[in-house]
Amino acid sequence: MSRLAIKICGLSTPDTVGAAMRAGATHLGFVHFPKSPRHVEADRLRALAAPVPSHVGRVAVLVDPTDETLADLSATGALTALQLHGKEIPERVAAIRQRFGIPVWKAIPVKTRADIDAAGAYAGAADFILFDAKTPEGAALPGGMGLRFDWTLLRGASLSLPWGLSGGLGIDNVAEAVRITGAPLVDVSSGVESAPGIKSVDKIMAFCNAASAC
Ligand SMILES: O=C(O)c1ccccc1NCC(=O)[C@H](O)[C@H](O)COP(=O)(O)O
């Protein structure tokens, strides 16, 4: 059985990047969305990613990014994937992948089984699907809100792309989430924070320990 992949998302300081690496995270996420308390500019992202070894994924999290924004981030040379959290349709996802040559993860907001099925439209366009909780209409952010969806919706789903689970995961529920869904990758943000946008070294360590034991 292969090891569970762990993505710690919304990192914005060198000490929490270091903690995530030491704790065994396989992927680090950097949010580039000015409305987010986790937003990092391209230069900061480059500096944060600089000490990260090549076997650890470095993922930029974006919402309906323009090509100009993508060009700025791509120019950092720091990224192994782009995670799209907006209303990007499959054609836009495919165009981004082709233009920037960086693997694309599409976040799919989930509330019902139909949302899971909607991921199929991204086969051939995205490289990876991240199932995340659907945030309420008018919410400030499309992710990073600590909301979870009904994990049993993933039972028996036939998924045509590699995928991961996100939304409301934390130290106390990650094992249950993996047991129910069989997720090969788990992604956490607010579950390892002491306040919005403030990552906790202790919580990152505890989450990675709990996930590694799955
Ligand atoms: O985290 C943000 O601030 C954010 C802003 C805009 C788009 C996406 C964002 N986060 C996406 C993530 O990858 C989170 O890790 C994911 O939604 C899970 O968050 P949480 O429920 O807080 O663990």
The ligand as an SDF file (V2000), in Angstrom:
LIG
                    3D

 23 23  0  0  0  0  0  0  0  0999 V2000
   -7.1020   28.9480    2.1090 O   0  0  0  0  0  0  0  0  0  0  0  0
   -7.4600   29.9800    1.5080 C   0  0  0  0  0  0  0  0  0  0  0  0
   -7.4180   31.0980    2.0360 O   0  0  0  0  0  0  0  0  0  0  0  0
   -7.9960   29.8790    0.1240 C   0  0  0  0  0  0  0  0  0  0  0  0
   -8.3550   31.0500   -0.5320 C   0  0  0  0  0  0  0  0  0  0  0  0
   -8.8410   30.9890   -1.8100 C   0  0  0  0  0  0  0  0  0  0  0  0
   -8.9900   29.7710   -2.4380 C   0  0  0  0  0  0  0  0  0  0  0  0
   -8.6370   28.5960   -1.7910 C   0  0  0  0  0  0  0  0  0  0  0  0
   -8.1420   28.6440   -0.5160 C   0  0  0  0  0  0  0  0  0  0  0  0
   -7.7860   27.4650    0.1410 N   0  0  0  0  0  0  0  0  0  0  0  0
   -7.8830   26.2210   -0.5140 C   0  0  0  0  0  0  0  0  0  0  0  0
   -7.2540   25.0570    0.1060 C   0  0  0  0  0  0  0  0  0  0  0  0
   -6.5200   24.3330   -0.5370 O   0  0  0  0  0  0  0  0  0  0  0  0
   -7.5900   24.6510    1.4900 C   0  0  0  0  0  0  0  0  0  0  0  0
   -6.5390   23.8600    1.9600 O   0  0  0  0  0  0  0  0  0  0  0  0
   -8.8670   23.8330    1.4780 C   0  0  0  0  0  0  0  0  0  0  0  0
   -9.9430   24.6410    1.0770 O   0  0  0  0  0  0  0  0  0  0  0  0
   -9.1780   23.2630    2.8560 C   0  0  0  0  0  0  0  0  0  0  0  0
   -9.2890   24.2660    3.7950 O   0  0  0  0  0  0  0  0  0  0  0  0
   -9.6840   23.8940    5.2960 P   0  0  0  0  0  0  0  0  0  0  0  0
  -11.0870   23.4150    5.2830 O   0  0  0  0  0  0  0  0  0  0  0  0
   -9.5200   25.1710    6.0320 O   0  0  0  0  0  0  0  0  0  0  0  0
   -8.7190   22.8460    5.7380 O   0  0  0  0  0  0  0  0  0  0  0  0
  1  2  2  0
  2  3  1  0
  2  4  1  0
  4  5  1  0
  4  9  2  0
  5  6  2  0
  6  7  1  0
  7  8  2  0
  8  9  1  0
  9 10  1  0
 10 11  1  0
 11 12  1  0
 12 13  2  0
 12 14  1  0
 14 15  1  0
 14 16  1  0
 16 17  1  0
 16 18  1  0
 18 19  1  0
 19 20  1  0
 20 21  2  0
 20 22  1  0
 20 23  1  0
M  END
$$$$
